[in-house]
Amino acid sequence: MARGAGRLTGIGVYRPGGLLTSAELDTRFGHEDGYIEQITGIRTRLKADPDDTFVEMAAQAADKALAQAGVLAEDLDCVLFSSASSVGQASCRAASLTHRIGAGRAGGFDVNGGCAGFGYGLALASGLIAAQQARQILVVAAERLSDITDPDDCATVMVFGDAAGAAVVSAAEHPGIGPAVWGTHGPGEPWMTSAPPKPGAARPYMHMDGTRVVRWFGSHMPQVAQEALDAAGLTWDDIGAFVPHQCNGRLIDAMVRRLRPPEHVAIARSIVTDGNTSSASIPLALESLLASATVRPGDKALLLGFGAGLTWCAQVVELP
């Protein structure tokens, strides 16, 4: 086996049954019909039920990814658990997940790279395989953003949703995960952070300066996407899909206009029905593209995650 040869062999997602529509939010906040969908690109956002815990959502997604990969949970060597909304969690959720899915011999740890956490997890998994520390790794992203979203704050409640996504990364003869192009911008931390809780609230709520966030990422992320292509030794002609973090429909449109990918490149837009599910948004978008046969196994996708921190991570992957 070539050193560093890790590739995606399975993808699975869990979408909770609850939905919050933009039409409902237009009514709640006194906007004209269609206003929120117009400015966000979101028609509905997924909402978890009380029984949809972080670990249960992650397990549902993990089971599907493992089934597609043909890998038994007991054969996993490591589990990486990404979440940006796990408030007040002192213990390691990866440990709880390994127990839930029956991956008793796997190591595991949590990853918080904000909305870029799934990409960081893929990069870590690829590195562990390169170091010959593991052969089968599960990367999971699970979010309950409704827990930290103030229902009276239109700026956040109109964007965020709940979901989980998972991927199996397996050792292989030929690598299927390109080099990660990642970074941070610490001065942007106050733009997306937790605000003090309201009187009587059980936890802090998220605060976001949406205008500054959109402007900064819109200005910097197209270059990061190009750098990830260059690092993989590829051009847009080699790419079947561009899968940015599903943050805001207008920001995705702006990045596409700057990048100008060829017409054959599919642009992920699962945000329309899923909402912004933070680190879970990229695996959900990948699953949507594959399920609709917009892309096929073996196609290459350029992933671009970015979010709170500020953090970002981009890489090219070959689809399972």
Secondary structure, 3 states (H helix, E strand, C coil): CCCCCEEEEEEEEECCCEEEEHHHHHHHHCCCCCHHHHHHCCCEEEECCCCCCHHHHHHHHHHHHHHHHCCCHHHCCEEEEECCCCCCCCCCHHHHHHHHHCCCCCEEEEECCHHHHHHHHHHHHHHHHHCCCCCEEEEEEEEEHHHHCCCCCHHHHCCECEEEEEEEEEECCCCCECCCEEEECHHHHHHEEEECCCCCCCCCEEEECHHHHHHHHHHHHHHHHHHHHHHCCCCHHHCCEEEECCCCHHHHHHHHHHHCCCCCCEECCCHHHHCECHHHHHHHHHHHHHHCCCCCCCCEEEEEEEECCCEEEEEEEECC
